[in-house]
Amino acid sequence: MKPFIQLTDVEIEFPVFDAQSIGLINTVMRFTGMPRSQASSPAPIRTVQALRGINLELRSGDRIGLIGHNGAGKSTLLRVLSGVYEPVQGHIRQYGTVSALTDITLGMDAEASGQDFIITRGIVMGLSRREARAMVEEIGAFTELSERLHMPVRTYSTGMLLKLAFAVATTITPDILLMDEVVGAGDAKFQERAQKRLHDLMSRVSILVVASHNEHLLKSFCSHALVLDHGRIACRGTVDECLAFYHAAE
Ligand SMILES: Nc1ncnc2c1ncn2[C@@H]1O[C@H](COP(=O)(O)OP(=O)(O)OP(=O)(O)O)[C@@H](O)[C@H]1O
């Protein structure tokens, strides 16, 4: 079966609590040792409807750009596609391996060595232990961190951490690649190599979804686009059509 994603009437909403209620819950739990599940939650002061009535079908070969103003719902849609958020309504069907370059350092264990991080991520992404081990040398060379890979990642600078996470996330070619803007990591020299690696990966995957404000990138890599507006799909079409729609609405 070829990779696909199908979203039907997907809705996402976030409950928003005020800072005072959250502070109170945390204090009660700290003093009583009560697990969060047993603490009575305060009512949210409001809910933010981040996505409304999203119907979307992506097939092998689709390369889609997500366009929209800040807060329009682009990152939320990527997180639904990657399985991080479960819709409150509607449903998702999908087939194919997914890699999301959205939260690349998520779940990083500070005590693990760089080498352990590479191997663990490789296994999580579906490689055998032997295949995951084989990634270590290439990633060490690409990041110029070979000498540091035996040390815990808590000893790395922020730039080193990002470089490592980026290199790991871009080593394996998934069927479906989800990206939020273009991931930036490292100094200018690394950026240049990172862009090339990213562009190679983008051209290899079967389905690409990229949220970006960079029109050049959208025109270079995407055939079609969606304009999101307050959580709804306001326009679907070629990248040029969608950019024209987006600018006319500004
Ligand atoms: N964890 C959260 N809790 C509450 N509201 C949230 C949360 N995450 C996102 N939102 C809200 O959902 C809406 C969509 O946000 P999202 O991050 O998807 O927008 P975006 O289009 O990616 O914006 P940007 O271009 O600024 O990255 C916004 O109103 C945002 O404030």
The ligand as a MOL file (V3000), in Angstrom:
LIG
                    3D

  0  0  0     0  0            999 V3000
M  V30 BEGIN CTAB
M  V30 COUNTS 31 33 0 0 0
M  V30 BEGIN ATOM
M  V30 1 N -0.8130 24.3020 24.0520 0
M  V30 2 C -1.6810 25.2550 23.7120 0
M  V30 3 N -2.5580 25.7480 24.6130 0
M  V30 4 C -3.4540 26.6860 24.2710 0
M  V30 5 N -3.5380 27.2160 23.0370 0
M  V30 6 C -2.6930 26.7750 22.1090 0
M  V30 7 C -1.7070 25.7730 22.3800 0
M  V30 8 N -0.9970 25.5350 21.2330 0
M  V30 9 C -1.5110 26.3640 20.2990 0
M  V30 10 N -2.5290 27.0880 20.8110 0
M  V30 11 C -3.3590 28.0820 20.0970 0
M  V30 12 O -3.8600 27.4250 18.9310 0
M  V30 13 C -3.8810 28.3450 17.8400 0
M  V30 14 C -3.0490 27.7710 16.6900 0
M  V30 15 O -1.6760 27.7720 17.0730 0
M  V30 16 P -0.5200 27.2030 16.1280 0
M  V30 17 O 0.7270 27.1430 16.9560 0
M  V30 18 O -0.9950 25.9720 15.4910 0
M  V30 19 O -0.4000 28.3740 15.0460 0
M  V30 20 P 0.6450 28.5620 13.8390 0
M  V30 21 O -0.1610 28.7960 12.6060 0
M  V30 22 O 1.6150 27.4470 13.8160 0
M  V30 23 O 1.3690 29.9110 14.2630 0
M  V30 24 P 2.8980 30.4510 14.0030 0
M  V30 25 O 3.0070 30.8410 12.5440 0
M  V30 26 O 2.9540 31.6490 14.9030 0
M  V30 27 O 3.8300 29.3510 14.4230 0
M  V30 28 C -3.3640 29.6770 18.3750 0
M  V30 29 O -4.4900 30.4570 18.7450 0
M  V30 30 C -2.5560 29.2850 19.5930 0
M  V30 31 O -2.5460 30.3220 20.5380 0
M  V30 END ATOM
M  V30 BEGIN BOND
M  V30 1 1 1 2
M  V30 2 1 2 3
M  V30 3 2 2 7
M  V30 4 2 3 4
M  V30 5 1 4 5
M  V30 6 2 5 6
M  V30 7 1 6 7
M  V30 8 1 6 10
M  V30 9 1 7 8
M  V30 10 2 8 9
M  V30 11 1 9 10
M  V30 12 1 10 11
M  V30 13 1 11 12
M  V30 14 1 11 30
M  V30 15 1 12 13
M  V30 16 1 13 14
M  V30 17 1 13 28
M  V30 18 1 14 15
M  V30 19 1 15 16
M  V30 20 2 16 17
M  V30 21 1 16 18
M  V30 22 1 16 19
M  V30 23 1 19 20
M  V30 24 2 20 21
M  V30 25 1 20 22
M  V30 26 1 20 23
M  V30 27 1 23 24
M  V30 28 2 24 25
M  V30 29 1 24 26
M  V30 30 1 24 27
M  V30 31 1 28 29
M  V30 32 1 28 30
M  V30 33 1 30 31
M  V30 END BOND
M  V30 END CTAB
M  END
